């Protein structure tokens, strides 16, 4: 299957707001790249700010998952330029924080 066709099928399978699951294939300080279960030719990506599986108001960010771990999150964007599906794991980091005036 051509890469363009794989990308189109992945966008149909994983629209924004849907749930995606994949295995971490590469880990960097800025985030992790995933091989998605139902679209292995397309990269999933979770940046360090979007990885918040624990306490939403926590002061310490959760460590990124290791290579080989399975990650599940919500699709937040489809990046045509990079043919990449970006995920949010857990609530956005601004949820659960109290605002002081």
Residue frames as a rotation matrix with the C-alpha (Angstrom) as fourth column:
UNK 1
0.585 0.811 0.000 0.00
0.811 -0.585 0.000 0.00
0.000 0.000 -1.000 0.00
UNK 2
-0.088 -0.598 0.797 1.34
0.520 -0.710 -0.475 3.44
0.849 0.373 0.373 -0.91
UNK 3
-0.766 -0.307 -0.565 2.26
0.642 -0.318 -0.698 5.78
0.034 -0.897 0.440 1.93
UNK 4
-0.861 0.490 0.133 -0.34
-0.465 -0.866 0.185 8.36
0.205 0.097 0.974 0.82
UNK 5
-0.035 0.873 -0.486 -3.03
-0.274 0.459 0.845 5.66
0.961 0.163 0.223 0.89
UNK 6
-0.250 -0.145 -0.957 -1.87
0.779 0.556 -0.288 4.49
0.574 -0.818 -0.026 4.33
UNK 7
-0.979 -0.144 -0.146 -2.05
0.202 -0.805 -0.558 8.06
-0.037 -0.576 0.817 5.62
UNK 8
-0.543 0.838 0.050 -5.58
-0.638 -0.451 0.625 8.56
0.546 0.308 0.779 4.25
UNK 9
0.113 0.572 -0.813 -6.79
0.166 0.795 0.583 5.31
0.980 -0.201 -0.005 5.83
UNK 10
-0.545 -0.390 -0.742 -5.15
0.782 0.081 -0.618 6.26
0.301 -0.917 0.261 9.16
UNK 11
-0.963 0.222 0.152 -6.92
-0.249 -0.949 -0.195 9.65
0.101 -0.226 0.969 9.14
UNK 12
-0.130 0.965 -0.227 -10.24
-0.553 0.120 0.825 7.89
0.823 0.233 0.518 8.57
UNK 13
0.093 0.101 -0.991 -9.55
0.497 0.857 0.134 5.33
0.863 -0.505 0.029 11.31
UNK 14
-0.236 -0.314 -0.920 -8.25
0.967 -0.165 -0.192 7.88
-0.092 -0.935 0.343 13.87
UNK 15
0.201 0.335 0.920 -10.25
0.437 -0.871 0.222 11.12
0.877 0.358 -0.321 13.61
UNK 16
-0.721 -0.414 0.555 -9.60
-0.224 -0.620 -0.752 13.86
0.655 -0.667 0.355 16.17
UNK 17
-0.078 0.667 0.741 -11.23
-0.986 -0.160 0.041 12.88
0.145 -0.728 0.670 19.45
UNK 18
0.749 0.320 -0.581 -10.93
-0.317 0.942 0.109 9.12
0.582 0.102 0.807 18.87
UNK 19
0.615 -0.539 0.575 -8.80
-0.528 0.259 0.809 6.76
-0.585 -0.801 -0.125 20.96
UNK 20
0.608 -0.521 -0.600 -5.58
-0.447 0.400 -0.800 5.30
0.656 0.754 0.010 19.59
UNK 21
0.781 -0.412 0.470 -3.23
-0.268 0.459 0.847 2.71
-0.564 -0.787 0.248 21.02
UNK 22
0.750 -0.583 -0.313 0.34
-0.233 0.210 -0.950 1.95
0.619 0.785 0.021 20.04
UNK 23
0.716 -0.620 -0.320 3.71
0.680 0.517 0.520 0.65
-0.157 -0.590 0.792 21.12
UNK 24
0.756 -0.524 -0.393 6.56
-0.409 -0.846 0.341 3.07
-0.511 -0.097 -0.854 21.86
UNK 25
0.827 -0.475 0.299 9.21
0.549 0.573 -0.609 2.64
0.118 0.668 0.735 19.14
UNK 26
-0.235 -0.903 0.359 11.44
0.642 -0.421 -0.641 5.63
0.730 0.080 0.679 19.98
UNK 27
0.707 0.397 -0.585 11.85
0.707 -0.393 0.588 7.76
0.003 -0.829 -0.559 23.11
UNK 28
-0.266 -0.741 0.617 13.39
0.580 -0.634 -0.511 11.23
0.770 0.222 0.598 23.30
UNK 29
-0.846 -0.092 -0.525 13.47
0.500 -0.475 -0.724 14.02
-0.183 -0.875 0.448 25.90
UNK 30
-0.837 0.495 -0.231 10.70
-0.529 -0.841 0.115 15.82
-0.137 0.219 0.966 23.98
UNK 31
0.210 0.975 0.069 8.32
-0.919 0.221 -0.326 12.87
-0.333 0.005 0.943 23.53
UNK 32
-0.481 -0.295 0.826 7.74
-0.114 0.955 0.275 9.37
-0.869 0.038 -0.493 22.17
UNK 33
-0.377 0.329 -0.866 6.95
-0.920 -0.030 0.390 7.96
0.102 0.944 0.315 18.74
UNK 34
-0.160 0.470 0.868 4.45
-0.437 0.755 -0.489 5.12
-0.885 -0.458 0.084 18.50
UNK 35
-0.946 0.128 -0.297 3.60
-0.203 0.481 0.853 2.38
0.252 0.867 -0.429 16.07
UNK 36
-0.329 0.911 0.248 -0.18
-0.909 -0.234 -0.346 2.49
-0.257 -0.339 0.905 16.04
UNK 37
-0.427 0.190 0.884 -2.05
-0.125 0.956 -0.266 -0.82
-0.896 -0.224 -0.384 16.28
UNK 38
0.336 0.710 0.619 -4.29
0.558 0.379 -0.738 -0.26
-0.759 0.593 -0.269 13.28
UNK 39
0.993 -0.099 0.064 -1.99
-0.003 -0.564 -0.825 1.94
0.118 0.819 -0.561 11.20
UNK 40
0.590 -0.804 -0.077 1.61
0.535 0.318 0.783 0.67
-0.604 -0.503 0.618 11.55
UNK 41
0.013 -0.603 0.797 2.84
0.971 -0.183 -0.155 2.65
0.240 0.776 0.583 8.53
UNK 42
0.330 0.196 0.923 1.86
0.101 -0.980 0.172 5.95
0.938 0.037 -0.344 10.21
UNK 43
-0.656 -0.666 -0.355 3.66
0.467 0.011 -0.884 7.40
0.592 -0.746 0.304 13.22
UNK 44
0.688 0.717 -0.108 1.88
0.502 -0.364 0.784 8.33
0.524 -0.594 -0.611 16.40
UNK 45
-0.455 -0.853 0.254 3.50
0.372 -0.441 -0.817 11.00
0.809 -0.277 0.518 18.57
UNK 46
0.755 0.549 -0.359 3.04
0.565 -0.265 0.782 12.07
0.334 -0.793 -0.510 22.19
UNK 47
-0.025 -0.788 0.615 5.05
0.000 -0.615 -0.789 15.11
1.000 -0.020 0.015 23.28
UNK 48
-0.724 -0.404 -0.558 6.23
0.498 0.253 -0.829 15.49
0.477 -0.879 0.018 26.86
UNK 49
-0.876 0.444 0.190 3.57
-0.480 -0.754 -0.448 18.13
-0.056 -0.484 0.874 27.65
UNK 50
-0.036 0.922 -0.384 0.79
-0.884 0.150 0.443 15.87
0.466 0.356 0.810 26.33
UNK 51
-0.165 -0.057 -0.985 1.80
0.188 0.978 -0.088 12.89
0.968 -0.200 -0.151 28.47
UNK 52
-0.614 0.087 0.785 -0.11
-0.711 -0.494 -0.501 13.28
0.344 -0.865 0.365 31.73
UNK 53
-0.288 0.548 -0.785 -1.45
0.005 0.821 0.571 9.86
0.958 0.160 -0.239 32.76
UNK 54
-0.575 -0.021 -0.818 -1.52
0.764 0.344 -0.546 10.61
0.293 -0.939 -0.182 36.49
UNK 55
0.049 0.548 -0.835 -2.77
0.821 -0.498 -0.279 13.41
-0.568 -0.672 -0.475 38.69
UNK 56
0.362 0.134 0.923 -3.82
0.821 -0.515 -0.247 16.37
0.442 0.847 -0.296 36.47
UNK 57
0.910 -0.006 0.415 -2.82
-0.151 -0.936 0.318 18.88
0.386 -0.352 -0.853 39.14
UNK 58
0.726 -0.658 -0.200 0.45
0.634 0.528 0.565 17.17
-0.266 -0.537 0.800 39.99
UNK 59
0.736 -0.518 -0.435 3.55
-0.432 -0.855 0.286 19.27
-0.520 -0.023 -0.854 40.24
UNK 60
-0.361 -0.912 0.192 5.90
-0.458 0.353 0.816 16.60
-0.812 0.207 -0.545 38.89
UNK 61
0.207 0.439 -0.874 5.44
-0.978 0.129 -0.167 15.50
0.039 0.889 0.456 35.28
UNK 62
0.755 0.105 0.647 5.10
-0.200 0.977 0.075 11.77
-0.624 -0.186 0.759 34.71
UNK 63
-0.401 -0.915 -0.050 8.13
-0.400 0.126 0.908 10.12
-0.824 0.384 -0.417 33.15
UNK 64
0.085 0.382 -0.920 7.66
-0.996 0.043 -0.074 9.22
0.011 0.923 0.384 29.50
UNK 65
0.826 0.256 0.503 7.00
-0.297 0.955 0.003 5.55
-0.479 -0.152 0.864 28.75
UNK 66
-0.213 -0.962 0.170 9.88
-0.437 0.249 0.864 3.32
-0.874 0.110 -0.474 27.71
UNK 67
-0.377 -0.014 -0.926 10.42
-0.904 0.225 0.364 1.70
0.203 0.974 -0.097 24.32
UNK 68
-0.849 0.115 -0.516 8.19
0.051 0.989 0.137 -1.36
0.526 0.090 -0.846 24.06
UNK 69
-0.757 0.620 -0.207 5.46
0.250 -0.018 -0.968 -0.05
-0.604 -0.785 -0.142 26.39
UNK 70
-0.389 0.741 0.548 1.89
0.828 0.022 0.560 0.28
0.403 0.672 -0.622 25.10
UNK 71
-0.888 0.116 -0.445 0.32
0.108 -0.889 -0.446 3.73
-0.448 -0.444 0.776 25.26
UNK 72
-0.217 0.875 0.433 -3.31
0.955 0.098 0.280 4.72
0.203 0.474 -0.857 24.76
UNK 73
-0.704 -0.031 -0.710 -4.50
0.310 -0.912 -0.269 8.25
-0.639 -0.409 0.651 24.27
UNK 74
0.461 0.886 -0.052 -6.87
0.479 -0.298 -0.825 10.62
-0.747 0.356 -0.562 22.55
UNK 75
-0.233 -0.473 0.850 -6.12
0.969 -0.184 0.163 11.88
0.079 0.861 0.502 19.04
UNK 76
0.181 0.251 -0.951 -5.67
0.481 -0.866 -0.137 15.66
-0.858 -0.432 -0.277 19.25
UNK 77
0.363 -0.019 -0.932 -4.38
-0.663 -0.708 -0.244 16.43
-0.655 0.706 -0.270 15.75
UNK 78
0.577 -0.196 0.793 -3.59
0.621 0.736 -0.270 14.93
-0.531 0.648 0.546 12.37
UNK 79
0.224 -0.613 -0.758 -0.48
-0.348 -0.776 0.526 16.52
-0.910 0.146 -0.387 10.85
UNK 80
0.956 0.231 0.178 -0.58
0.081 0.375 -0.924 16.10
-0.280 0.898 0.340 7.07
UNK 81
0.605 -0.776 -0.177 2.90
-0.746 -0.476 -0.465 17.57
0.277 0.414 -0.867 6.56
UNK 82
-0.423 -0.816 0.394 4.51
-0.905 0.403 -0.137 14.90
-0.047 -0.415 -0.909 8.76
UNK 83
0.068 0.596 -0.800 1.83
-0.418 0.745 0.520 12.23
0.906 0.299 0.300 8.23
UNK 84
-0.856 -0.430 -0.288 1.71
0.151 0.325 -0.934 12.02
0.495 -0.842 -0.213 12.00
UNK 85
0.320 0.945 -0.067 -1.09
0.225 -0.007 0.974 11.41
0.920 -0.327 -0.215 14.48
UNK 86
-0.697 -0.572 0.432 -0.58
-0.223 -0.400 -0.889 13.34
0.681 -0.716 0.151 17.72
UNK 87
0.138 0.709 -0.692 -2.03
0.506 0.550 0.665 12.03
0.852 -0.442 -0.282 20.95
UNK 88
-0.189 -0.076 0.979 -2.85
-0.781 -0.592 -0.197 13.33
0.595 -0.802 0.052 24.43
UNK 89
-0.246 0.071 -0.967 -2.48
0.419 0.907 -0.040 10.81
0.874 -0.415 -0.253 27.26
UNK 90
-0.377 0.220 -0.900 -4.55
0.903 -0.129 -0.410 11.77
-0.206 -0.967 -0.150 30.29
UNK 91
0.709 0.689 -0.152 -6.14
0.653 -0.723 -0.226 15.15
-0.265 0.061 -0.962 30.78
UNK 92
0.412 -0.558 0.721 -4.48
0.354 -0.631 -0.690 18.26
0.840 0.540 -0.062 29.34
UNK 93
-0.415 -0.715 -0.563 -1.91
0.776 0.044 -0.629 19.67
0.474 -0.698 0.537 31.79
UNK 94
-0.826 0.115 0.551 -3.94
-0.247 -0.954 -0.170 22.82
0.507 -0.276 0.817 32.46
UNK 95
0.280 0.949 -0.142 -6.94
-0.263 0.218 0.940 20.82
0.923 -0.226 0.311 33.76
UNK 96
0.585 0.049 -0.810 -7.03
0.643 0.582 0.499 20.40
0.495 -0.812 0.309 37.49
UNK 97
-0.595 -0.799 -0.086 -4.79
0.719 -0.481 -0.501 23.36
0.359 -0.360 0.861 38.21
UNK 98
0.418 0.708 -0.569 -6.15
0.872 -0.489 0.031 26.00
-0.257 -0.509 -0.822 40.51
UNK 99
-0.009 -0.350 0.937 -5.90
0.609 -0.745 -0.272 29.59
0.793 0.568 0.220 39.49
UNK 100
-0.019 -0.034 -0.999 -4.79
0.926 -0.378 -0.005 32.17
-0.378 -0.925 0.039 41.99
UNK 101
0.627 0.336 0.703 -5.68
0.612 -0.771 -0.177 35.83
0.482 0.541 -0.689 41.60
